[in-house]
Amino acid sequence: MRRPRSERIPEGQPGIWHIVSRCVRRERLLEGPGHREWMVGALASWMDVLAVEVLGYALMGNHIHLILRTRPDLAASWLPGQVRRRKVAAATVADGRACGLDDVGTGPALTAEEIVAARQKLSHPGPMLRAVKEAFARRLNLQQGTSGHVWESRYHDVALLDAGGVLACQVYVDLNPFRANLVEDPALSSFCSARHRRAVDVSAPDAALAAHLPRNLDHPLLDRRGRPCGTWSWSNAQLADLTLATAQMIRPGIGRLPTWAADLLPRLGVQVDRWTDCQGRGGLMSGNVLAAHATRSALPGVRMPSDKSGLFGVVKG
């Protein structure tokens, strides 16, 4: 039985998550005119308000991928007046967008306990995902003169617990348009972070969201209890090189891993001989977590959390 969502992405806790949300019946509802343009703009508005970073994304015809990092440490650095202003902005939602910080006041005074609670809520992606998806559903039903569900469910979340899980998932998400045969070079993708890894393409319709991709990827990684557990230290240029090399290894099968990646991946617990197959097949980066065997075995609990990728060990069943 899956744990409650409040436990899987707890408020006020640091973490990195792969979020997947699909349209109902896998219909290609996101391909309509202006639909994805609207969605990236709405997501970008929330990135200006929340203590949440986007580390990768791909908006496909019938589903979306987001890699999000919750930053309670950033929220803790905000002064009470900044917390109040951001709380008002997050509560002032128009057509799925959070209100701009320059367009709201500081709001009423909050007690110390209310400030703590507000910081926790502002470092969680739930309000953003709910507002954007609900607004898109209303827009689509209005345009089509229909009613009913647009999304298959709220969303599926996969915890990325260590550097190996994060790196593998970033490449996987950036390869989505390539796997769908929409592009031969991932850097030419539309509505995908792969297009902006070396530099933000300001002419692209998703430039506002891409501007929030961190350019400096030298961050400490934390375990589920907030304790340091290694360092994440590869650049966006290296990520772009690895994504392109992986695409070439998948099709036409002539590429090879960059030297730095061939050295790094085994140290992250990745089975290098499984890399091409896992990155070339959709649907494998699921389960409850994505992380090395050693990371998963060290987590508290009776059963080892599920990792269906096959990158970090033999998958049974």
C-alpha positions in Angstrom: 0.0 0.0 0.0 1.3 3.4 -1.0 1.9 5.9 1.9 -0.3 9.0 2.1 1.0 11.9 -0.1 1.6 14.0 2.9 4.2 11.5 4.0 5.8 11.1 0.6 6.3 14.8 0.0 6.1 16.1 3.6 5.8 19.9 4.2 8.9 21.6 5.4 11.3 18.8 4.4 14.0 19.1 1.7 13.9 16.7 -1.2 14.0 16.2 -5.0 11.0 14.7 -6.7 10.1 13.4 -10.2 6.5 14.4 -10.8 4.5 12.8 -13.6 0.9 13.7 -14.4 -1.0 12.2 -17.4 -4.1 13.3 -19.2 -7.2 11.2 -18.8 -7.2 8.1 -21.1 -3.8 9.2 -22.3 -5.5 11.6 -24.7 -3.2 14.3 -26.3 -5.0 17.2 -24.6 -1.9 19.3 -24.2 -1.3 19.6 -28.0 -4.1 22.1 -28.6 -3.1 25.7 -29.7 -1.5 27.6 -26.9 -2.0 24.9 -24.3 1.6 24.2 -23.4 2.5 27.9 -23.8 -0.1 28.7 -21.1 1.1 25.9 -18.9 4.8 26.9 -18.8 3.8 30.5 -18.1 1.6 29.4 -15.2 4.4 27.2 -13.7 6.9 29.9 -14.1 4.7 32.3 -12.1 4.8 29.9 -9.1 8.6 29.6 -9.3 8.8 33.3 -8.5 6.8 32.7 -5.3 7.6 29.3 -3.8 10.8 27.9 -2.3 10.8 25.2 -5.0 13.3 24.8 -7.8 12.6 23.2 -11.2 15.6 21.0 -12.2 14.1 19.6 -15.4 10.8 19.4 -17.3 9.1 18.0 -20.4 5.6 18.9 -21.5 4.5 16.2 -23.9 1.2 15.8 -25.8 -0.6 13.8 -23.1 1.6 14.1 -19.9 4.0 16.3 -18.1 7.3 15.6 -16.3 8.7 17.9 -13.6 11.8 17.5 -11.5 11.3 19.7 -8.4 13.5 20.4 -5.5 11.9 21.6 -2.3 13.9 24.3 -0.5 12.8 24.8 3.1 16.2 26.2 3.8 15.5 29.0 1.3 12.1 29.7 2.9 13.8 29.8 6.3 16.0 32.7 5.1 13.0 34.9 4.2 12.1 37.7 6.6 8.6 37.7 8.1 7.5 40.5 5.7 8.7 38.4 2.7 6.8 35.3 4.0 3.6 37.3 4.3 3.9 38.8 0.8 4.6 35.3 -0.7 1.7 33.8 1.2 -0.6 36.5 -0.2 0.8 35.9 -3.7 0.3 32.1 -3.5 -3.3 32.7 -2.2 -4.1 35.2 -5.0 -4.4 32.8 -7.9 -5.8 34.0 -11.2 -6.2 31.4 -14.1 -3.8 29.1 -12.4 -1.1 31.7 -11.9 0.3 32.9 -8.6 0.1 36.7 -8.3 3.4 38.6 -8.9 5.2 39.7 -5.7 5.3 43.3 -7.0 1.5 43.2 -7.3 0.6 42.3 -3.7 1.0 43.8 -0.3 2.6 42.2 2.7 -0.8 41.1 4.1 -1.9 40.9 7.8 0.5 40.3 10.6 1.3 36.7 11.4 2.2 35.0 14.7 5.5 33.2 15.0 3.7 29.9 14.6 1.9 31.1 11.5 5.1 32.2 10.0 6.6 28.7 10.5 3.5 27.1 9.0 3.6 29.5 6.0 7.2 28.7 5.3 6.4 25.0 5.2 3.5 25.4 2.8 5.6 27.8 0.6 8.3 25.1 0.2 5.9 22.5 -1.1 4.8 22.0 -4.8 1.2 20.9 -3.9 -0.5 24.3 -4.2 1.2 25.0 -7.6 0.3 21.6 -9.1 -3.3 21.8 -7.9 -3.8 25.4 -9.1 -2.2 24.9 -12.5 -3.9 21.6 -13.3 -7.3 22.7 -12.1 -7.1 25.9 -14.2 -6.0 24.0 -17.3 -9.0 21.6 -16.9 -11.4 24.6 -16.7 -9.8 26.2 -19.7 -9.9 23.1 -21.8 -13.5 22.2 -20.9 -14.6 25.8 -21.6 -12.8 25.8 -25.0 -14.3 22.4 -26.0 -17.7 23.0 -24.5 -17.4 19.9 -22.4 -17.1 18.9 -18.8 -15.4 16.2 -16.8 -12.0 15.0 -15.9 -8.9 16.2 -17.8 -6.2 14.6 -15.7 -5.8 10.9 -14.9 -5.1 11.5 -11.2 -3.4 14.2 -9.1 0.1 13.2 -9.9 2.7 10.4 -9.4 5.8 11.3 -7.4 9.2 9.5 -7.3 11.7 10.5 -4.6 15.2 11.0 -6.0 17.3 10.2 -3.0 20.8 10.5 -4.1 23.1 11.9 -6.9 22.7 8.9 -9.1 18.9 9.1 -9.0 18.9 12.8 -9.8 21.4 12.5 -12.7 19.6 9.5 -14.2 16.2 11.2 -14.0 17.4 14.5 -15.4 18.7 12.7 -18.5 15.5 10.6 -18.7 13.3 13.6 -18.6 15.4 15.5 -21.1 15.2 12.6 -23.5 11.4 12.5 -23.6 10.9 14.3 -27.0 13.7 12.2 -28.4 12.2 8.9 -27.3 8.9 10.0 -28.8 10.7 10.5 -32.2 9.9 14.2 -32.2 13.6 15.3 -32.5 16.9 13.6 -33.4 18.9 16.0 -31.2 17.5 16.6 -27.6 18.7 20.2 -27.7 16.1 20.9 -30.4 13.2 19.8 -28.2 10.2 22.0 -27.5 8.8 22.6 -24.1 11.7 20.6 -22.5 14.6 21.6 -20.3 17.0 19.8 -22.7 16.7 22.8 -25.1 18.1 25.2 -22.4 20.9 23.3 -20.7 23.7 25.2 -22.3 21.9 28.5 -22.3 18.3 29.7 -22.1 16.9 30.1 -25.6 15.0 33.3 -25.1 13.1 32.8 -28.3 11.5 29.6 -27.1 7.9 29.7 -25.7 9.1 28.1 -22.5 11.9 30.5 -21.8 10.2 31.9 -18.7 10.2 28.5 -17.1 13.7 27.6 -18.4 15.1 30.8 -16.7 14.4 29.1 -13.4 16.7 26.1 -14.1 19.7 26.5 -11.8 22.9 27.3 -13.7 25.1 26.2 -10.8 24.4 22.6 -10.0 26.9 22.3 -7.1 24.4 21.6 -4.3 24.6 19.2 -1.4 22.2 16.4 -1.4 20.2 15.6 1.7 18.6 12.3 2.8 15.0 12.0 3.9 15.9 13.2 7.3 17.6 16.3 6.0 21.2 15.1 6.6 24.0 15.7 4.1 24.7 12.6 2.0 27.1 13.6 -0.7 27.5 16.3 -3.3 25.8 16.9 -6.6 28.5 18.5 -8.8 28.0 18.3 -12.5 27.3 21.3 -14.8 24.5 21.9 -17.2 27.0 21.6 -20.1 28.0 18.2 -18.8 24.4 17.2 -18.5 23.7 18.3 -22.1 26.7 16.3 -23.3 25.6 13.2 -21.4 22.0 13.5 -22.8 23.2 13.8 -26.4 25.7 10.9 -26.0 22.9 8.8 -24.5 20.6 9.7 -27.4 23.3 8.6 -29.9 23.8 5.4 -28.0 20.1 4.7 -28.3 19.8 5.6 -31.9 21.7 4.9 -34.1 23.8 3.1 -31.5 27.1 4.8 -32.3 27.7 7.1 -29.3 29.6 6.5 -26.1 29.5 7.9 -22.6 31.7 11.0 -21.9 34.8 10.1 -20.0 33.6 11.9 -16.8 30.3 10.1 -16.9 31.8 6.6 -17.5 33.9 7.3 -14.4 31.1 8.8 -12.3 28.2 6.6 -12.9 29.6 3.4 -11.3 30.6 5.4 -8.2 26.9 6.5 -8.0 25.8 2.9 -8.0 24.6 2.9 -11.6 24.9 -0.3 -13.7 26.5 1.3 -16.8 25.6 -1.7 -19.0 21.9 -1.0 -18.2 22.2 2.8 -18.9 21.2 2.8 -22.6 18.4 0.4 -22.3 16.8 2.1 -19.3 17.1 5.6 -20.8 15.7 4.4 -24.1 12.5 2.9 -22.7 9.7 5.0 -21.4 8.0 4.3 -18.1 11.0 2.8 -16.2 11.8 5.7 -13.9 8.8 4.9 -11.7 8.3 3.1 -8.4 8.5 4.9 -5.1 12.1 6.1 -5.3 15.1 6.3 -7.7 18.4 5.8 -5.9 21.3 3.4 -5.5 20.8 0.1 -3.8 22.9 1.2 -0.8 20.8 4.4 -0.4 17.5 2.5 -0.5 18.7 -0.2 1.9 19.7 2.4 4.5 16.2 3.9 4.6 14.1 3.1 7.6 11.2 0.6 7.1 10.6 -3.1 6.7 10.7 -3.3 2.9 13.2 -1.7 0.6 11.4 1.1 -1.4 10.5 0.1 -4.9 12.8 1.2 -7.8 11.6 -0.1 -11.1 14.3 1.4 -13.3 16.7 -1.5 -13.3 19.6 1.0 -13.2 20.7 0.2 -9.7 20.1 -3.5 -9.4 18.2 -6.5 -10.7 14.5 -5.9 -11.1 12.3 -8.9 -10.0 8.8 -9.6 -11.3 
